[in-house]
Amino acid sequence: MKRQTFLKLAAIGTTGMLLPSELGAKVVLDQDYSRDQLIGKSPKDLVGDSYLTTMQRDTSVALNLMQVSAKKEGIMIEVVSAFRSFDRQKEIFERKYKKFTAEGATPLDAVNRIIEYSTIPGTSRHHWGTDLDLIDGAVKAPESVLEARHFYGNGAFCKLREWLDAHAATYGFYQVYTNHPDRKGFAHEPWHYSYAPVSIPMLKAFAKLDLAEVLNDEDLLGASVITGNFLEQYRKNHIMDINPILLD
């Protein structure tokens, strides 16, 4: 799939190290994304050897630079979710679907509950390796780390959020699901950051996919209620109603 990607070209000496100030620079080149790459079925352009370290290669470079900077202020940026494959997302979706329907929810209600925080398989931004869930490893972690309350007030990760608010953009990272009152779709996730120079063109490429066709190729629990109209609203509210900086 044709798209335009942003690459950072500033280097220090011959090491290839990127300057933080250049991580958001927009240098336009042509490149292709395959359907499998966009829906989490291809490892192309990924680096890392575990669930917590596998991500898109430019994203990994930018993250490392950001971690070094944050560490100077006593913040240990720790990744708790990076690349997520289609199969892994399907496992998450179907586990929740079984749980909610076993509790008495209708198939449609179950799917609607799932997409408050979790994506339909094949539509997760984590499939691209550009999106990361971040916490502060320098503090004692609460029992369930990915809850918004831990990032505000006296929450364990409030210092991390404030640092990211001030500095993440320097390294090309932006919060995806903001706390804007008019935003629809997924609930606010103060831990979820995306590497814009790569995720923006990937979203443009992804937007050209036929989601119904993607799902028709899969044996997914709950698929019977994911109709064309449902997918149209899902695309509008969950995929595209995000931080506007990540749209262009």
C-alpha positions as CSV (number, residue, x, y, z in Angstrom):
1,M,0.0,0.0,0.0
2,K,1.4,3.4,-1.1
3,R,2.1,5.9,1.6
4,Q,4.4,8.8,2.7
5,T,6.7,8.3,5.6
6,F,8.6,10.7,7.8
7,L,12.3,9.9,8.3
8,K,14.7,11.7,10.6
9,L,18.0,12.4,8.8
10,A,20.1,14.4,11.3
11,A,23.1,12.3,12.5
12,I,25.8,12.8,15.1
13,G,29.1,12.0,13.5
14,T,29.0,8.6,11.9
15,T,27.0,6.8,14.6
16,G,23.7,7.4,13.0
17,M,22.3,8.7,16.3
18,L,19.4,11.0,15.7
19,L,19.2,14.5,17.2
20,P,16.1,14.8,19.5
21,S,15.3,18.1,17.9
22,E,15.0,16.4,14.5
23,L,12.8,13.5,15.5
24,G,9.7,15.3,14.4
25,A,11.2,16.6,11.2
26,K,9.1,15.7,8.2
27,V,11.1,14.4,5.3
28,V,8.8,12.8,2.7
29,L,9.7,9.6,0.9
30,D,7.6,7.0,-0.9
31,Q,7.2,3.6,0.8
32,D,4.8,0.7,0.7
33,Y,3.0,-1.0,3.6
34,S,1.5,-4.4,3.1
35,R,-2.0,-5.3,4.3
36,D,-0.5,-7.8,6.7
37,Q,1.9,-5.2,8.1
38,L,-1.1,-2.8,8.8
39,I,-3.2,-5.5,10.6
40,G,-0.4,-7.0,12.7
41,K,0.4,-10.1,10.7
42,S,3.9,-9.1,9.5
43,P,7.1,-8.5,11.4
44,K,8.5,-6.2,8.7
45,D,10.5,-3.1,10.1
46,L,10.2,-4.4,13.7
47,V,13.1,-4.8,16.1
48,G,13.2,-6.4,19.6
49,D,13.0,-9.8,21.0
50,S,10.1,-9.7,23.5
51,Y,6.5,-8.5,24.0
52,L,7.9,-5.4,25.7
53,T,10.7,-4.6,23.4
54,T,9.3,-5.4,19.9
55,M,8.5,-2.2,18.0
56,Q,9.1,-0.4,14.8
57,R,12.8,0.4,14.4
58,D,12.6,4.2,14.3
59,T,10.2,4.2,17.2
60,S,12.8,2.2,19.2
61,V,15.5,4.7,18.5
62,A,13.3,7.6,19.6
63,L,12.2,5.8,22.7
64,N,15.7,5.1,23.8
65,L,16.6,8.8,23.5
66,M,13.6,9.8,25.4
67,Q,14.3,7.3,28.2
68,V,17.8,8.7,28.6
69,S,16.5,12.2,28.9
70,A,13.8,11.2,31.4
71,K,16.3,9.2,33.5
72,K,18.2,12.4,34.2
73,E,15.1,13.6,36.1
74,G,14.6,10.4,38.0
75,I,11.9,9.0,35.7
76,M,12.4,5.4,34.3
77,I,10.2,5.2,31.3
78,E,9.1,1.6,31.1
79,V,7.1,-0.1,28.3
80,V,4.3,-2.4,29.4
81,S,2.9,-2.9,25.9
82,A,4.6,-2.4,22.5
83,F,3.9,-4.3,19.2
84,R,0.8,-6.5,19.5
85,S,0.1,-9.1,16.8
86,F,-3.2,-9.8,15.2
87,D,-3.4,-13.1,17.0
88,R,-2.7,-11.6,20.4
89,Q,-5.3,-8.9,19.9
90,K,-7.8,-11.6,18.9
91,E,-7.0,-13.5,22.1
92,I,-7.7,-10.4,24.1
93,F,-10.9,-9.6,22.3
94,E,-12.3,-13.1,22.4
95,R,-11.4,-13.5,26.1
96,K,-13.4,-10.4,27.0
97,Y,-16.2,-11.4,24.7
98,K,-16.6,-14.8,26.4
99,K,-16.5,-13.1,29.8
100,F,-19.1,-10.5,29.1
101,T,-21.5,-12.8,27.4
102,A,-21.1,-15.4,30.2
103,E,-22.2,-12.6,32.5
104,G,-25.4,-12.1,30.5
105,A,-24.4,-9.4,28.0
106,T,-25.8,-9.6,24.5
107,P,-23.3,-10.1,21.7
108,L,-23.7,-6.4,20.7
109,D,-23.4,-5.2,24.3
110,A,-20.3,-7.3,24.8
111,V,-18.6,-5.9,21.7
112,N,-19.5,-2.3,22.8
113,R,-18.0,-2.9,26.2
114,I,-14.9,-4.4,24.7
115,I,-14.2,-1.3,22.5
116,E,-14.2,1.1,25.4
117,Y,-10.5,0.2,25.8
118,S,-9.7,-2.7,23.4
119,T,-9.7,-2.7,19.7
120,I,-11.2,-5.1,17.2
121,P,-8.4,-7.4,15.9
122,G,-6.8,-6.0,12.9
123,T,-7.5,-2.4,13.9
124,S,-5.1,-1.8,16.8
125,R,-2.5,0.9,16.5
126,H,-0.2,-1.5,18.4
127,H,-0.1,-3.7,15.3
128,W,2.2,-1.1,13.7
129,G,4.9,-1.1,16.4
130,T,4.7,2.6,16.7
131,D,2.5,2.8,19.8
132,L,3.5,2.2,23.3
133,D,1.9,1.9,26.8
134,L,4.3,3.6,29.2
135,I,4.7,3.7,33.0
136,D,7.4,4.9,35.4
137,G,9.6,2.1,36.6
138,A,11.2,4.3,39.2
139,V,8.1,4.2,41.5
140,K,6.2,1.4,43.2
141,A,3.6,0.2,40.7
142,P,0.0,-0.1,41.7
143,E,-1.7,-3.4,41.3
144,S,-3.3,-2.4,38.0
145,V,-1.0,0.0,36.2
146,L,-3.1,1.1,33.2
147,E,-5.7,3.1,35.0
148,A,-6.1,6.8,34.4
149,R,-6.3,7.7,38.1
150,H,-2.7,6.6,38.5
151,F,-1.6,9.4,36.2
152,Y,-3.3,12.3,37.9
153,G,-3.3,13.9,41.3
154,N,-1.3,11.8,43.8
155,G,-1.2,8.9,41.4
156,A,2.0,6.9,41.1
157,F,2.6,7.9,37.5
158,C,1.6,11.6,37.8
159,K,5.3,12.8,37.5
160,L,5.7,10.7,34.4
161,R,2.6,12.1,32.7
162,E,3.7,15.7,33.5
163,W,7.1,15.0,32.1
164,L,5.6,13.4,28.9
165,D,3.3,16.4,28.5
166,A,6.3,18.7,28.5
167,H,8.8,16.6,26.6
168,A,7.4,13.7,24.6
169,A,6.8,15.8,21.5
170,T,10.5,16.6,21.3
171,Y,11.1,12.9,20.5
172,G,8.1,12.6,18.2
173,F,5.7,11.0,20.6
174,Y,2.1,12.1,21.2
175,Q,-0.7,10.9,23.4
176,V,-3.3,9.2,21.2
177,Y,-6.5,9.1,23.3
178,T,-6.5,12.5,24.9
179,N,-8.8,13.7,27.7
180,H,-10.6,16.2,25.4
181,P,-14.3,16.4,26.4
182,D,-15.5,16.2,22.8
183,R,-13.5,13.2,21.7
184,K,-15.4,10.0,21.1
185,G,-14.3,6.4,20.8
186,F,-11.8,4.8,23.2
187,A,-11.6,6.0,26.8
188,H,-8.8,8.4,27.8
189,E,-5.5,6.6,28.0
190,P,-2.7,8.8,29.5
191,W,-0.2,6.0,29.1
192,H,-0.7,5.4,25.4
193,Y,1.8,7.3,23.2
194,S,2.5,7.1,19.4
195,Y,5.6,7.8,17.4
196,A,4.0,10.3,15.0
197,P,6.7,10.4,12.2
198,V,5.8,6.7,11.4
199,S,2.3,6.3,12.7
200,I,0.8,9.2,10.8
201,P,1.6,7.7,7.4
202,M,0.7,4.2,8.6
203,L,-2.8,5.5,9.6
204,K,-3.2,7.1,6.2
205,A,-2.4,3.7,4.6
206,F,-4.6,1.8,7.1
207,A,-7.6,4.1,6.4
208,K,-7.7,2.7,2.8
209,L,-8.3,-0.8,4.0
210,D,-11.7,-2.4,3.7
211,L,-12.3,-3.4,7.4
212,A,-15.2,-5.7,6.5
213,E,-13.0,-7.6,4.1
214,V,-10.3,-7.9,6.8
215,L,-12.8,-9.4,9.3
216,N,-14.5,-11.6,6.8
217,D,-11.2,-13.5,6.5
218,E,-11.2,-14.3,10.2
219,D,-13.2,-16.5,12.4
220,L,-13.9,-14.0,15.2
221,L,-16.3,-14.4,18.1
222,G,-18.9,-11.6,17.9
223,A,-18.3,-10.9,14.2
224,S,-22.0,-11.4,13.5
225,V,-22.8,-8.0,15.2
226,I,-19.9,-6.1,13.6
227,T,-21.9,-5.0,10.6
228,G,-21.0,-2.5,7.9
229,N,-22.8,0.3,9.8
230,F,-21.1,-0.7,13.0
231,L,-17.7,-0.6,11.3
232,E,-18.4,2.8,9.8
233,Q,-19.1,4.3,13.2
234,Y,-16.1,2.4,14.7
235,R,-13.8,3.8,12.1
236,K,-15.1,7.4,12.6
237,N,-15.1,7.4,16.5
238,H,-12.4,4.9,17.5
239,I,-9.9,5.0,14.7
240,M,-10.0,8.6,13.5
241,D,-11.2,10.5,16.6
242,I,-7.8,10.8,18.2
243,N,-5.3,13.5,19.0
244,P,-5.5,15.7,15.8
245,I,-1.7,16.0,15.7
246,L,-1.6,12.3,14.8
247,L,-3.9,12.8,11.8
248,D,-1.6,14.9,9.6
